[in-house]
Amino acid sequence: MIILHESLDLDPASPETLDGFVELSRKERVPLAAELGGRLVGAFSCNADWFSQVQELFAFDDIASFGAFRERSQGAVAWQTCEQQVSQMAPRRRSQLLESLGPVPPETLDAAIEASASKPVGVYSLADLEVRPGRMDDFVALLSPNAAQLPIVACLRPVVGNPLRVLDLWSRAMGSEPYQPAEPSMKSFFGPLREVAPTERITNWSALPHSPLR
């Protein structure tokens, strides 16, 4: 599975602009993307780096499928018109191409989408980790036996760029709980984790109305 992750800074940074973006996405952008071969799997709002920021995740079977989407979209007038509207709402926009990492199979994401349809999660968390050089195999080995017990719906890494970066999408709002002393299970997990991935940043993402991950 390949994921196109788009981060859009809405301007003006206001709830009204976000409303307009949601409306455009629901009526035009998401259906058009589907016609061209791009499947929206997640759409979220957050205020981590910019007030009223949007995070979108489009899924493709593989690199070839993404390439075909790119070719079709460049010749689609309706899509290009829609993208011009998006650019007006979000003049600052960043894209990155991600691929699945072994510990969490792509089917987990589809199962999470199906589960959230009847029991919405509401707020998800993105864990942005950097693994020590030469320790990616150790990271995968550490996460693999624990992934099924953790609410991680996608484990991704960049197709190009920093090869040590890992992005985990959690189906919960991490960091919102009141302080409690670390339990033995947490110590046994985070001790080895920090050995192989010493840096981690958590950002909470709120699901938007048109997001399949609800």
TIRO-2110 file (N, C-alpha, C; in Angstrom, 1 decimal):
// TIRO-2110
0.8, -1.2, 0.0, N, 1, A
0.0, 0.0, 0.0, CA, 1, A
0.9, 1.3, 0.0, C, 1, A
0.5, 2.2, -0.8, N, 2, A
1.1, 3.5, -0.9, CA, 2, A
0.1, 4.6, -0.4, C, 2, A
0.6, 5.5, 0.4, N, 3, A
-0.2, 6.6, 1.0, CA, 3, A
0.3, 7.9, 0.5, C, 3, A
-0.5, 8.7, -0.1, N, 4, A
-0.2, 10.1, -0.3, CA, 4, A
-0.7, 10.9, 0.9, C, 4, A
0.3, 11.5, 1.6, N, 5, A
-0.1, 12.3, 2.8, CA, 5, A
0.0, 13.8, 2.4, C, 5, A
-1.0, 14.5, 2.5, N, 6, A
-1.0, 15.9, 2.2, CA, 6, A
-1.4, 16.7, 3.4, C, 6, A
-0.5, 17.7, 3.7, N, 7, A
-0.7, 18.6, 4.8, CA, 7, A
-1.0, 20.0, 4.2, C, 7, A
-2.2, 20.6, 4.6, N, 8, A
-2.6, 21.8, 4.0, CA, 8, A
-2.9, 22.9, 5.1, C, 8, A
-2.2, 24.0, 5.0, N, 9, A
-2.4, 25.1, 5.9, CA, 9, A
-3.5, 26.1, 5.3, C, 9, A
-4.7, 26.1, 6.0, N, 10, A
-5.8, 26.9, 5.5, CA, 10, A
-5.5, 28.4, 5.8, C, 10, A
-5.9, 29.2, 4.8, N, 11, A
-5.7, 30.6, 4.9, CA, 11, A
-6.8, 31.4, 4.2, C, 11, A
-7.6, 32.2, 5.0, N, 12, A
-7.4, 32.5, 6.4, CA, 12, A
-7.6, 31.3, 7.3, C, 12, A
-6.8, 31.3, 8.4, N, 13, A
-6.8, 30.2, 9.3, CA, 13, A
-8.0, 30.3, 10.3, C, 13, A
-9.2, 29.8, 9.8, N, 14, A
-10.4, 30.0, 10.6, CA, 14, A
-11.3, 28.8, 10.4, C, 14, A
-12.3, 28.7, 11.3, N, 15, A
-13.3, 27.6, 11.1, CA, 15, A
-14.1, 27.7, 9.9, C, 15, A
-14.3, 29.0, 9.4, N, 16, A
-15.1, 29.2, 8.2, CA, 16, A
-14.4, 28.6, 7.0, C, 16, A
-13.1, 28.8, 6.9, N, 17, A
-12.3, 28.3, 5.8, CA, 17, A
-12.3, 26.7, 5.8, C, 17, A
-12.2, 26.2, 7.0, N, 18, A
-12.3, 24.7, 7.2, CA, 18, A
-13.7, 24.2, 6.7, C, 18, A
-14.7, 24.9, 7.0, N, 19, A
-16.1, 24.5, 6.6, CA, 19, A
-16.1, 24.5, 5.1, C, 19, A
-15.5, 25.5, 4.4, N, 20, A
-15.5, 25.5, 3.0, CA, 20, A
-14.7, 24.4, 2.4, C, 20, A
-13.6, 24.1, 3.0, N, 21, A
-12.8, 23.0, 2.5, CA, 21, A
-13.5, 21.6, 2.6, C, 21, A
-14.2, 21.4, 3.8, N, 22, A
-14.9, 20.2, 4.0, CA, 22, A
-16.0, 20.1, 2.9, C, 22, A
-16.7, 21.2, 2.7, N, 23, A
-17.8, 21.1, 1.7, CA, 23, A
-17.3, 20.8, 0.3, C, 23, A
-16.2, 21.4, -0.1, N, 24, A
-15.6, 21.2, -1.4, CA, 24, A
-15.1, 19.7, -1.5, C, 24, A
-14.5, 19.2, -0.4, N, 25, A
-14.0, 17.8, -0.4, CA, 25, A
-15.2, 16.9, -0.6, C, 25, A
-16.3, 17.1, 0.2, N, 26, A
-17.4, 16.1, 0.2, CA, 26, A
-18.1, 16.1, -1.2, C, 26, A
-18.3, 17.3, -1.8, N, 27, A
-19.1, 17.4, -3.0, CA, 27, A
-18.2, 17.1, -4.3, C, 27, A
-17.0, 17.5, -4.3, N, 28, A
-16.2, 17.4, -5.5, CA, 28, A
-14.9, 16.6, -5.4, C, 28, A
-14.0, 17.0, -4.4, N, 29, A
-12.7, 16.5, -4.4, CA, 29, A
-12.6, 15.0, -4.2, C, 29, A
-13.3, 14.5, -3.2, N, 30, A
-13.2, 13.1, -2.9, CA, 30, A
-13.8, 12.2, -4.0, C, 30, A
-15.0, 12.6, -4.5, N, 31, A
-15.6, 11.8, -5.6, CA, 31, A
-14.7, 11.8, -6.9, C, 31, A
-14.1, 13.0, -7.2, N, 32, A
-13.2, 13.1, -8.4, CA, 32, A
-12.0, 12.3, -8.2, C, 32, A
-11.4, 12.3, -7.0, N, 33, A
-10.2, 11.5, -6.7, CA, 33, A
-10.5, 10.0, -6.9, C, 33, A
-11.7, 9.6, -6.5, N, 34, A
-12.0, 8.2, -6.6, CA, 34, A
-12.2, 7.8, -8.1, C, 34, A
-12.7, 8.7, -8.9, N, 35, A
-12.9, 8.4, -10.3, CA, 35, A
-11.5, 8.2, -11.0, C, 35, A
-10.5, 9.0, -10.4, N, 36, A
-9.2, 8.9, -11.0, CA, 36, A
-8.3, 7.8, -10.4, C, 36, A
-8.8, 7.1, -9.4, N, 37, A
-8.0, 6.0, -8.8, CA, 37, A
-7.4, 6.3, -7.4, C, 37, A
-7.8, 7.4, -6.8, N, 38, A
-7.3, 7.8, -5.5, CA, 38, A
-8.3, 7.6, -4.4, C, 38, A
-8.1, 6.8, -3.4, N, 39, A
-9.1, 6.5, -2.4, CA, 39, A
-8.7, 7.2, -1.1, C, 39, A
-9.6, 8.1, -0.7, N, 40, A
-9.4, 8.8, 0.6, CA, 40, A
-9.6, 7.8, 1.7, C, 40, A
-8.6, 7.7, 2.6, N, 41, A
-8.8, 6.9, 3.8, CA, 41, A
-8.9, 7.6, 5.1, C, 41, A
-8.4, 8.9, 5.1, N, 42, A
-8.4, 9.7, 6.3, CA, 42, A
-8.3, 11.2, 6.0, C, 42, A
-9.1, 12.0, 6.7, N, 43, A
-9.1, 13.4, 6.6, CA, 43, A
-9.3, 14.0, 8.0, C, 43, A
-8.4, 14.8, 8.4, N, 44, A
-8.3, 15.3, 9.8, CA, 44, A
-8.0, 16.8, 9.8, C, 44, A
-8.4, 17.4, 10.9, N, 45, A
-7.9, 18.8, 11.2, CA, 45, A
-7.0, 18.7, 12.5, C, 45, A
-6.1, 19.6, 12.5, N, 46, A
-5.2, 19.7, 13.7, CA, 46, A
-4.7, 21.1, 13.8, C, 46, A
-4.1, 21.5, 14.9, N, 47, A
-3.5, 22.8, 15.1, CA, 47, A
-2.1, 22.8, 15.5, C, 47, A
-1.4, 21.7, 15.1, N, 48, A
0.0, 21.5, 15.6, CA, 48, A
1.0, 22.6, 15.1, C, 48, A
1.0, 22.8, 13.8, N, 49, A
2.0, 23.8, 13.2, CA, 49, A
1.3, 25.0, 12.7, C, 49, A
-0.1, 24.9, 12.6, N, 50, A
-0.8, 26.0, 11.9, CA, 50, A
-2.3, 25.8, 12.4, C, 50, A
-2.9, 26.9, 12.8, N, 51, A
-4.3, 26.8, 13.2, CA, 51, A
-5.1, 26.5, 12.0, C, 51, A
-6.1, 25.5, 12.1, N, 52, A
-6.9, 25.1, 11.0, CA, 52, A
-6.1, 24.4, 9.9, C, 52, A
-5.3, 23.5, 10.3, N, 53, A
-4.5, 22.7, 9.3, CA, 53, A
-5.3, 21.4, 9.0, C, 53, A
-5.2, 21.0, 7.7, N, 54, A
-5.9, 19.8, 7.3, CA, 54, A
-4.8, 18.7, 6.9, C, 54, A
-5.0, 17.5, 7.4, N, 55, A
-4.2, 16.3, 7.0, CA, 55, A
-5.0, 15.3, 6.2, C, 55, A
-4.6, 15.0, 5.1, N, 56, A
-5.3, 14.0, 4.2, CA, 56, A
-4.5, 12.8, 3.9, C, 56, A
-5.1, 11.6, 3.8, N, 57, A
-4.4, 10.4, 3.4, CA, 57, A
-5.1, 9.7, 2.3, C, 57, A
-4.5, 9.6, 1.1, N, 58, A
-5.1, 8.9, 0.0, CA, 58, A
-4.3, 7.6, -0.2, C, 58, A
-5.0, 6.5, -0.4, N, 59, A
-4.4, 5.2, -0.5, CA, 59, A
-4.4, 4.7, -2.0, C, 59, A
-3.3, 4.0, -2.3, N, 60, A
-3.1, 3.4, -3.6, CA, 60, A
-2.5, 2.0, -3.4, C, 60, A
-2.8, 1.1, -4.4, N, 61, A
-2.3, -0.3, -4.2, CA, 61, A
-0.8, -0.3, -4.2, C, 61, A
-0.2, 0.4, -5.1, N, 62, A
1.2, 0.4, -5.3, CA, 62, A
1.7, 1.7, -6.0, C, 62, A
3.0, 1.8, -6.3, N, 63, A
3.6, 2.9, -6.9, CA, 63, A
3.0, 3.1, -8.3, C, 63, A
2.8, 2.0, -9.0, N, 64, A
2.2, 2.1, -10.4, CA, 64, A
0.8, 2.7, -10.4, C, 64, A
0.0, 2.3, -9.4, N, 65, A
-1.3, 2.9, -9.2, CA, 65, A
-1.3, 4.4, -8.9, C, 65, A
-0.4, 4.8, -8.1, N, 66, A
-0.2, 6.2, -7.8, CA, 66, A
0.2, 7.0, -9.1, C, 66, A
1.2, 6.4, -9.9, N, 67, A
1.6, 7.0, -11.1, CA, 67, A
0.4, 7.1, -12.1, C, 67, A
-0.4, 6.1, -12.2, N, 68, A
-1.6, 6.2, -13.1, CA, 68, A
-2.5, 7.3, -12.6, C, 68, A
-2.7, 7.4, -11.3, N, 69, A
-3.6, 8.5, -10.8, CA, 69, A
-3.0, 9.9, -11.2, C, 69, A
-1.7, 10.0, -11.1, N, 70, A
-1.1, 11.3, -11.4, CA, 70, A
-1.3, 11.6, -12.9, C, 70, A
-1.1, 10.6, -13.8, N, 71, A
-1.3, 10.9, -15.2, CA, 71, A
-2.7, 11.2, -15.5, C, 71, A
-3.7, 10.5, -14.9, N, 72, A
-5.1, 10.8, -15.2, CA, 72, A
-5.5, 12.2, -14.7, C, 72, A
-5.0, 12.5, -13.5, N, 73, A
-5.4, 13.8, -12.9, CA, 73, A
-4.9, 15.0, -13.6, C, 73, A
-3.7, 14.9, -14.3, N, 74, A
-3.2, 16.0, -15.0, CA, 74, A
-4.0, 16.3, -16.2, C, 74, A
-4.7, 15.3, -16.8, N, 75, A
-5.6, 15.6, -17.9, CA, 75, A
-7.0, 15.8, -17.6, C, 75, A
-7.4, 15.8, -16.3, N, 76, A
-8.8, 15.9, -15.9, CA, 76, A
-9.1, 17.4, -15.6, C, 76, A
-9.9, 18.0, -16.4, N, 77, A
-10.2, 19.4, -16.2, CA, 77, A
-10.9, 19.7, -14.9, C, 77, A
-11.9, 18.8, -14.6, N, 78, A
-12.7, 19.0, -13.3, CA, 78, A
-11.7, 18.9, -12.1, C, 78, A
-10.8, 18.0, -12.1, N, 79, A
-9.9, 17.8, -11.0, CA, 79, A
-9.0, 19.0, -10.9, C, 79, A
-8.4, 19.5, -12.0, N, 80, A
-7.6, 20.7, -12.0, CA, 80, A
-8.3, 21.9, -11.5, C, 80, A
-9.6, 22.1, -11.9, N, 81, A
-10.3, 23.2, -11.4, CA, 81, A
-10.5, 23.1, -9.9, C, 81, A
-10.8, 21.9, -9.4, N, 82, A
-11.0, 21.7, -8.0, CA, 82, A
-9.7, 21.9, -7.2, C, 82, A
-8.6, 21.5, -7.8, N, 83, A
-7.3, 21.8, -7.2, CA, 83, A
-6.9, 23.2, -7.1, C, 83, A
-7.4, 24.0, -8.1, N, 84, A
-7.2, 25.5, -8.0, CA, 84, A
-7.9, 26.1, -6.8, C, 84, A
-9.1, 25.6, -6.6, N, 85, A
-9.9, 26.0, -5.4, CA, 85, A
-9.2, 25.6, -4.1, C, 85, A
-8.7, 24.4, -4.1, N, 86, A
-7.9, 24.0, -2.9, CA, 86, A
-6.7, 24.9, -2.6, C, 86, A
-6.0, 25.2, -3.7, N, 87, A
-4.8, 26.1, -3.6, CA, 87, A
-5.2, 27.5, -3.1, C, 87, A
-6.4, 28.0, -3.4, N, 88, A
-6.8, 29.3, -2.9, CA, 88, A
-7.1, 29.2, -1.4, C, 88, A
-7.7, 28.1, -1.0, N, 89, A
-7.9, 27.9, 0.5, CA, 89, A
-6.7, 27.6, 1.2, C, 89, A
-5.8, 26.9, 0.6, N, 90, A
-4.6, 26.4, 1.3, CA, 90, A
-3.3, 26.7, 0.4, C, 90, A
-2.8, 27.9, 0.4, N, 91, A
-1.7, 28.2, -0.4, CA, 91, A
-0.4, 27.5, 0.0, C, 91, A
-0.3, 27.1, 1.3, N, 92, A
0.8, 26.3, 1.8, CA, 92, A
0.4, 24.9, 1.9, C, 92, A
1.1, 24.1, 1.1, N, 93, A
0.7, 22.7, 1.0, CA, 93, A
1.9, 21.8, 0.9, C, 93, A
2.0, 20.7, 1.6, N, 94, A
3.1, 19.8, 1.6, CA, 94, A
2.6, 18.4, 1.3, C, 94, A
3.4, 17.7, 0.5, N, 95, A
3.0, 16.3, 0.2, CA, 95, A
4.2, 15.4, 0.4, C, 95, A
3.8, 14.2, 0.9, N, 96, A
4.9, 13.1, 1.0, CA, 96, A
4.2, 11.8, 0.6, C, 96, A
5.1, 10.9, 0.0, N, 97, A
4.6, 9.6, -0.3, CA, 97, A
5.1, 8.6, 0.7, C, 97, A
4.2, 7.8, 1.2, N, 98, A
4.6, 6.8, 2.3, CA, 98, A
4.2, 5.4, 1.8, C, 98, A
4.9, 4.4, 2.4, N, 99, A
4.6, 3.0, 2.2, CA, 99, A
4.5, 2.3, 3.5, C, 99, A
3.8, 1.2, 3.4, N, 100, A
3.5, 0.4, 4.6, CA, 100, A
4.8, -0.2, 5.1, C, 100, A
4.9, -0.3, 6.5, N, 101, A
6.0, -0.9, 7.1, CA, 101, A
5.5, -2.2, 7.8, C, 101, A
6.2, -3.3, 7.7, N, 102, A
5.8, -4.6, 8.1, CA, 102, A
5.0, -4.9, 9.3, C, 102, A
5.3, -4.3, 10.4, N, 103, A
4.5, -4.7, 11.7, CA, 103, A
3.0, -4.5, 11.6, C, 103, A
2.5, -3.6, 10.8, N, 104, A
1.1, -3.3, 10.7, CA, 104, A
0.7, -3.5, 9.2, C, 104, A
0.0, -4.6, 8.9, N, 105, A
-0.4, -4.9, 7.5, CA, 105, A
-1.4, -3.9, 7.0, C, 105, A
-1.5, -3.6, 5.7, N, 106, A
-2.4, -2.7, 5.1, CA, 106, A
-3.9, -3.0, 5.5, C, 106, A
-4.2, -4.3, 5.6, N, 107, A
-5.6, -4.7, 5.9, CA, 107, A
-6.0, -4.1, 7.3, C, 107, A
-5.1, -3.8, 8.1, N, 108, A
-5.5, -3.2, 9.4, CA, 108, A
-6.2, -1.8, 9.2, C, 108, A
-5.7, -1.1, 8.3, N, 109, A
-6.4, 0.2, 8.0, CA, 109, A
-7.8, 0.1, 7.5, C, 109, A
-8.0, -0.9, 6.6, N, 110, A
-9.4, -1.1, 6.1, CA, 110, A
-10.3, -1.6, 7.2, C, 110, A
-9.8, -2.4, 8.1, N, 111, A
-10.6, -2.9, 9.2, CA, 111, A
-10.9, -1.7, 10.2, C, 111, A
-10.0, -0.8, 10.4, N, 112, A
-10.2, 0.3, 11.2, CA, 112, A
-11.3, 1.2, 10.6, C, 112, A
-11.3, 1.4, 9.3, N, 113, A
-12.3, 2.2, 8.6, CA, 113, A
-13.7, 1.6, 8.8, C, 113, A
-13.7, 0.3, 8.7, N, 114, A
-15.0, -0.4, 8.8, CA, 114, A
-15.5, -0.3, 10.3, C, 114, A
-14.6, -0.4, 11.2, N, 115, A
-15.0, -0.4, 12.6, CA, 115, A
-15.4, 1.0, 13.0, C, 115, A
-14.8, 2.0, 12.5, N, 116, A
-15.1, 3.4, 12.9, CA, 116, A
-16.4, 3.9, 12.3, C, 116, A
-16.9, 3.2, 11.3, N, 117, A
-18.2, 3.6, 10.7, CA, 117, A
-19.3, 3.4, 11.7, C, 117, A
-19.3, 2.4, 12.5, N, 118, A
-20.3, 2.1, 13.6, CA, 118, A
-19.9, 2.6, 14.9, C, 118, A
-18.6, 2.8, 15.2, N, 119, A
-18.1, 3.3, 16.5, CA, 119, A
-16.9, 4.3, 16.2, C, 119, A
-17.3, 5.5, 15.9, N, 120, A
-16.3, 6.5, 15.6, CA, 120, A
-15.3, 6.8, 16.7, C, 120, A
-14.0, 6.9, 16.3, N, 121, A
-12.9, 7.2, 17.3, CA, 121, A
-12.9, 8.7, 17.6, C, 121, A
-13.1, 9.5, 16.6, N, 122, A
-13.1, 11.0, 16.7, CA, 122, A
-11.8, 11.6, 16.6, C, 122, A
-10.8, 11.3, 17.5, N, 123, A
-9.5, 11.9, 17.6, CA, 123, A
-8.5, 10.8, 17.4, C, 123, A
-7.6, 10.9, 16.5, N, 124, A
-6.5, 10.0, 16.2, CA, 124, A
-5.2, 10.6, 16.6, C, 124, A
-4.1, 9.9, 16.7, N, 125, A
-2.8, 10.4, 17.0, CA, 125, A
-1.8, 10.0, 16.0, C, 125, A
-0.9, 10.9, 15.6, N, 126, A
0.2, 10.5, 14.7, CA, 126, A
1.5, 10.5, 15.5, C, 126, A
2.1, 9.4, 15.6, N, 127, A
3.4, 9.3, 16.3, CA, 127, A
4.5, 9.4, 15.2, C, 127, A
5.3, 10.4, 15.2, N, 128, A
6.4, 10.6, 14.2, CA, 128, A
7.7, 10.3, 14.9, C, 128, A
8.3, 9.1, 14.6, N, 129, A
9.5, 8.6, 15.2, CA, 129, A
10.7, 8.7, 14.3, C, 129, A
11.9, 8.8, 14.9, N, 130, A
13.1, 8.6, 14.1, CA, 130, A
13.9, 7.5, 14.7, C, 130, A
14.3, 6.5, 13.9, N, 131, A
15.0, 5.3, 14.4, CA, 131, A
16.5, 5.6, 14.3, C, 131, A
17.2, 5.0, 15.2, N, 132, A
18.7, 5.2, 15.1, CA, 132, A
19.2, 4.5, 13.8, C, 132, A
20.3, 5.1, 13.3, N, 133, A
20.9, 4.5, 12.1, CA, 133, A
21.3, 3.0, 12.3, C, 133, A
20.9, 2.2, 11.4, N, 134, A
21.2, 0.7, 11.5, CA, 134, A
20.3, -0.1, 12.4, C, 134, A
19.2, 0.6, 12.9, N, 135, A
18.4, -0.1, 13.9, CA, 135, A
16.9, -0.3, 13.4, C, 135, A
16.7, -0.1, 12.1, N, 136, A
15.3, -0.3, 11.6, CA, 136, A
14.8, -1.7, 11.7, C, 136, A
15.7, -2.7, 11.5, N, 137, A
15.3, -4.1, 11.7, CA, 137, A
14.9, -4.4, 13.1, C, 137, A
15.7, -3.8, 14.0, N, 138, A
15.4, -3.9, 15.5, CA, 138, A
14.0, -3.3, 15.8, C, 138, A
13.8, -2.1, 15.2, N, 139, A
12.5, -1.5, 15.5, CA, 139, A
11.3, -2.4, 15.0, C, 139, A
11.4, -2.9, 13.8, N, 140, A
10.4, -3.8, 13.2, CA, 140, A
10.2, -5.0, 14.1, C, 140, A
11.3, -5.6, 14.6, N, 141, A
11.3, -6.8, 15.4, CA, 141, A
10.6, -6.5, 16.8, C, 141, A
10.8, -5.3, 17.3, N, 142, A
10.3, -4.9, 18.5, CA, 142, A
8.8, -4.6, 18.4, C, 142, A
8.4, -4.0, 17.3, N, 143, A
6.9, -3.6, 17.2, CA, 143, A
6.1, -4.8, 16.7, C, 143, A
6.6, -5.7, 15.9, N, 144, A
5.9, -6.8, 15.3, CA, 144, A
5.1, -7.6, 16.3, C, 144, A
5.6, -8.1, 17.4, N, 145, A
4.8, -8.9, 18.3, CA, 145, A
3.8, -8.1, 19.2, C, 145, A
4.0, -6.8, 19.2, N, 146, A
3.1, -5.9, 20.0, CA, 146, A
2.0, -5.2, 19.2, C, 146, A
2.2, -5.2, 17.9, N, 147, A
1.3, -4.4, 17.0, CA, 147, A
-0.1, -4.8, 17.1, C, 147, A
-0.4, -6.1, 17.2, N, 148, A
-1.8, -6.5, 17.2, CA, 148, A
-2.5, -6.1, 18.5, C, 148, A
-1.8, -5.9, 19.6, N, 149, A
-2.4, -5.5, 20.8, CA, 149, A
-2.5, -3.9, 21.0, C, 149, A
-1.8, -3.2, 20.1, N, 150, A
-1.8, -1.8, 20.1, CA, 150, A
-2.8, -1.2, 19.1, C, 150, A
-3.4, -0.1, 19.4, N, 151, A
-4.4, 0.5, 18.5, CA, 151, A
-3.7, 1.3, 17.4, C, 151, A
-2.8, 0.7, 16.7, N, 152, A
-2.1, 1.3, 15.6, CA, 152, A
-2.8, 0.9, 14.3, C, 152, A
-3.3, 1.8, 13.5, N, 153, A
-4.1, 1.4, 12.3, CA, 153, A
-3.2, 1.5, 11.1, C, 153, A
-2.1, 2.2, 11.1, N, 154, A
-1.1, 2.2, 10.0, CA, 154, A
0.3, 2.5, 10.5, C, 154, A
1.2, 1.8, 9.9, N, 155, A
2.6, 2.0, 10.2, CA, 155, A
3.3, 2.3, 8.9, C, 155, A
3.9, 3.5, 8.7, N, 156, A
4.3, 4.0, 7.4, CA, 156, A
5.7, 4.6, 7.5, C, 156, A
6.4, 4.6, 6.4, N, 157, A
7.7, 5.2, 6.3, CA, 157, A
7.8, 5.9, 4.9, C, 157, A
8.6, 7.0, 4.8, N, 158, A
8.7, 7.7, 3.5, CA, 158, A
9.2, 6.8, 2.4, C, 158, A
8.7, 6.9, 1.2, N, 159, A
9.2, 6.3, 0.0, CA, 159, A
10.6, 6.9, -0.4, C, 159, A
10.6, 8.2, -0.3, N, 160, A
11.9, 8.9, -0.5, CA, 160, A
12.0, 9.9, 0.7, C, 160, A
13.2, 10.3, 1.0, N, 161, A
13.5, 11.2, 2.1, CA, 161, A
14.2, 10.5, 3.2, C, 161, A
13.9, 10.9, 4.4, N, 162, A
14.6, 10.3, 5.6, CA, 162, A
14.2, 8.8, 5.8, C, 162, A
15.2, 7.9, 5.5, N, 163, A
14.9, 6.5, 5.6, CA, 163, A
14.7, 6.0, 7.1, C, 163, A
15.0, 6.8, 8.1, N, 164, A
14.9, 6.5, 9.5, CA, 164, A
13.6, 6.9, 10.1, C, 164, A
12.8, 7.6, 9.3, N, 165, A
11.5, 8.1, 9.9, CA, 165, A
10.4, 7.1, 9.8, C, 165, A
9.6, 7.0, 10.8, N, 166, A
8.4, 6.1, 10.9, CA, 166, A
7.2, 6.9, 11.4, C, 166, A
6.1, 6.7, 10.7, N, 167, A
4.8, 7.4, 11.1, CA, 167, A
3.8, 6.3, 11.5, C, 167, A
3.4, 6.3, 12.8, N, 168, A
2.4, 5.4, 13.3, CA, 168, A
1.1, 6.2, 13.5, C, 168, A
0.0, 5.7, 12.9, N, 169, A
-1.3, 6.3, 13.2, CA, 169, A
-2.1, 5.5, 14.2, C, 169, A
-2.4, 6.1, 15.3, N, 170, A
-3.1, 5.5, 16.4, CA, 170, A
-4.5, 5.9, 16.5, C, 170, A
-5.4, 4.9, 16.8, N, 171, A
-6.8, 5.2, 16.9, CA, 171, A
-7.2, 5.5, 18.3, C, 171, A
-6.6, 6.6, 18.8, N, 172, A
-6.8, 7.1, 20.1, CA, 172, A
-6.1, 8.5, 20.2, C, 172, A
-6.6, 9.3, 21.2, N, 173, A
-6.0, 10.6, 21.4, CA, 173, A
-4.9, 10.4, 22.5, C, 173, A
-3.7, 10.2, 22.1, N, 174, A
-2.6, 10.0, 23.1, CA, 174, A
-2.2, 11.3, 23.8, C, 174, A
-1.8, 11.2, 25.0, N, 175, A
-1.4, 12.4, 25.8, CA, 175, A
-2.5, 13.2, 26.4, C, 175, A
-3.7, 12.7, 26.3, N, 176, A
-4.8, 13.5, 26.9, CA, 176, A
-5.2, 12.9, 28.3, C, 176, A
-4.6, 11.8, 28.7, N, 177, A
-4.9, 11.3, 30.0, CA, 177, A
-4.2, 12.0, 31.1, C, 177, A
-4.7, 12.1, 32.3, N, 178, A
-4.0, 12.6, 33.4, CA, 178, A
-2.8, 11.8, 33.8, C, 178, A
-1.9, 12.4, 34.4, N, 179, A
-0.6, 11.7, 34.8, CA, 179, A
-0.9, 10.5, 35.7, C, 179, A
-0.2, 9.5, 35.4, N, 180, A
-0.2, 8.3, 36.3, CA, 180, A
1.2, 7.7, 36.2, C, 180, A
1.7, 7.2, 37.3, N, 181, A
3.0, 6.5, 37.3, CA, 181, A
3.1, 5.4, 36.3, C, 181, A
4.2, 5.2, 35.6, N, 182, A
4.4, 4.2, 34.6, CA, 182, A
4.2, 2.8, 35.1, C, 182, A
3.3, 2.1, 34.4, N, 183, A
3.1, 0.7, 34.8, CA, 183, A
4.2, -0.2, 34.3, C, 183, A
4.4, -1.4, 34.8, N, 184, A
5.5, -2.3, 34.4, CA, 184, A
5.4, -2.6, 32.9, C, 184, A
4.2, -2.7, 32.3, N, 185, A
4.0, -3.0, 30.9, CA, 185, A
4.5, -1.9, 30.1, C, 185, A
4.3, -0.7, 30.5, N, 186, A
4.7, 0.5, 29.8, CA, 186, A
6.3, 0.6, 29.8, C, 186, A
6.8, 0.3, 31.0, N, 187, A
8.3, 0.4, 31.1, CA, 187, A
8.9, -0.7, 30.2, C, 187, A
8.4, -1.9, 30.1, N, 188, A
9.0, -2.9, 29.4, CA, 188, A
8.9, -2.7, 27.9, C, 188, A
7.9, -1.9, 27.5, N, 189, A
7.7, -1.5, 26.0, CA, 189, A
8.6, -0.3, 25.7, C, 189, A
8.5, 0.7, 26.5, N, 190, A
9.2, 1.9, 26.1, CA, 190, A
10.7, 1.9, 26.3, C, 190, A
11.1, 1.1, 27.3, N, 191, A
12.6, 1.0, 27.5, CA, 191, A
13.3, 0.5, 26.2, C, 191, A
13.0, -0.6, 25.7, N, 192, A
13.6, -1.0, 24.4, CA, 192, A
13.3, -0.1, 23.2, C, 192, A
12.1, 0.4, 23.2, N, 193, A
11.7, 1.3, 22.1, CA, 193, A
12.6, 2.5, 22.0, C, 193, A
12.9, 3.1, 23.2, N, 194, A
13.7, 4.3, 23.2, CA, 194, A
15.2, 4.0, 22.9, C, 194, A
15.5, 2.8, 23.0, N, 195, A
16.9, 2.4, 22.6, CA, 195, A
17.1, 2.4, 21.1, C, 195, A
16.0, 2.1, 20.4, N, 196, A
16.1, 2.0, 18.9, CA, 196, A
15.5, 3.3, 18.2, C, 196, A
14.6, 3.9, 18.9, N, 197, A
13.9, 5.1, 18.4, CA, 197, A
13.9, 6.2, 19.5, C, 197, A
14.9, 6.9, 19.6, N, 198, A
15.0, 7.9, 20.8, CA, 198, A
14.1, 9.1, 20.7, C, 198, A
13.7, 9.5, 19.5, N, 199, A
12.9, 10.7, 19.3, CA, 199, A
11.5, 10.3, 18.8, C, 199, A
10.5, 11.0, 19.3, N, 200, A
9.1, 10.7, 18.9, CA, 200, A
8.3, 12.0, 19.2, C, 200, A
7.5, 12.3, 18.2, N, 201, A
6.6, 13.5, 18.4, CA, 201, A
5.2, 13.0, 18.2, C, 201, A
4.2, 13.4, 19.0, N, 202, A
2.9, 13.0, 19.0, CA, 202, A
2.0, 14.2, 18.6, C, 202, A
1.1, 14.1, 17.6, N, 203, A
0.2, 15.1, 17.2, CA, 203, A
-1.2, 14.5, 17.1, C, 203, A
-2.2, 15.1, 17.7, N, 204, A
-3.6, 14.7, 17.7, CA, 204, A
-4.3, 15.2, 16.5, C, 204, A
-5.0, 14.3, 15.8, N, 205, A
-5.8, 14.7, 14.6, CA, 205, A
-7.2, 14.4, 14.8, C, 205, A
-8.1, 15.4, 14.6, N, 206, A
-9.5, 15.2, 14.7, CA, 206, A
-10.2, 14.8, 13.4, C, 206, A
-10.9, 13.8, 13.3, N, 207, A
-11.5, 13.3, 12.1, CA, 207, A
-12.5, 14.3, 11.5, C, 207, A
-12.5, 14.6, 10.2, N, 208, A
-13.4, 15.5, 9.6, CA, 208, A
-14.6, 14.8, 9.1, C, 208, A
-15.7, 15.4, 8.8, N, 209, A
-17.0, 14.7, 8.4, CA, 209, A
-16.8, 13.8, 7.2, C, 209, A
-16.0, 14.1, 6.3, N, 210, A
-15.8, 13.3, 5.1, CA, 210, A
-14.8, 12.2, 5.2, C, 210, A
-14.2, 12.1, 6.4, N, 211, A
-13.1, 11.1, 6.6, CA, 211, A
-13.7, 9.7, 6.7, C, 211, A
-13.2, 8.7, 5.9, N, 212, A
-13.6, 7.3, 6.2, CA, 212, A
-13.1, 6.8, 7.5, C, 212, A
-12.0, 7.2, 8.0, N, 213, A
-11.6, 7.0, 9.4, CA, 213, A
-12.3, 8.0, 10.3, C, 213, A
-13.3, 7.5, 11.0, N, 214, A
-14.2, 8.5, 11.7, CA, 214, A
-13.8, 8.5, 13.2, C, 214, A
END
